Amino acid sequence: MERVTSHTGQRRRQTALGLRSHERRCSTYEPWYRSTRLIVIYLILIAPVGAVMMWVYRPRWRLAVKVLLTLWAVLVLVVAFYR
């Protein structure tokens, strides 16, 4: 490891890749609103919002899964409006 002086005059450590460990972790950081866990919670609690988030933020989910979950969201809306 070598020490590098930043433009502010502070010394910082760099790894062989040129990034500190927390910078490497942050480079793959996913915003909280795009997390799969939150989308599933919204699909359960607020189905229409979860369906929109699923289509916008999870393009890699299988099409069949997204269609089934969207139908679930529509069913929840229909039942909620006709109660």
N, C-alpha and C positions, 0 to 999 in steps of 0.2 A: 504494500500500500504506500502510496505517496501522498504527501500533503500538498494541497493546492490552495492558493490564496484567492478568495473571491473578489469581485469588484468592490465590495464594501470593506475589504481589508481583513476580513475574518478568515481564519483558517478552517478548512473542512477536509474530511477524509473522503477519498474516493476508492471504489473497488476497481477491479480489473476492467469492468465494463464501463467505468466512468460514472456510475451512479451509486449513490448511497443506498443502503438496503431499503429504507422506507420509501425512497423515490422509485425503486423497482416495484414495490408493492403497489404504490399509487398509480403506476402507469397502466395497470390492469384494473384499476378501481372502477366499480360500477355504481352509479348513483342509486340511492336507496329506493327511489320510485321505480326503478327498472328491475328490482330483485324478484326472482321467481317466487320467493316466499310471500312477498307482499301481493303479488298478482293473484296467487292462489287464495289468500285471505280475502281479497276483494271479490273474487269469483264466488266465494261462499257467502260473504256478508252483503255485498253490494254488487250483484251479478252484472248489471249493465256496465258499470265502471270497470269491473274486472275484465269483461269481454273486450272492451275498447283497448285497455292497457295490454291485453294479451296480443291483439292483432298489431298494435303499434310497436311494442317493445320486445316481443318474442317471435321474430320472423322464423327462427329455426325450429320452433315446435312443429310437429307433424300437422298437416292440413286436416286430417280426420279428427285429431284431438281438438283443434281450434273450432272446427265446425260443430262438434258435439257440445263443447262448452258454450258456444254461442247460442245453440238451440236451448241449452239449459237457461241461459240468461234471458232469452225471449220468453220461455215458459214461466220463469219467475216474474217477469214483468206482466204477462197476461194474467196470471193468478192474482197478482197484487192489485191490478186495476179492476178486476171483475169480482172482487170479494164483497 
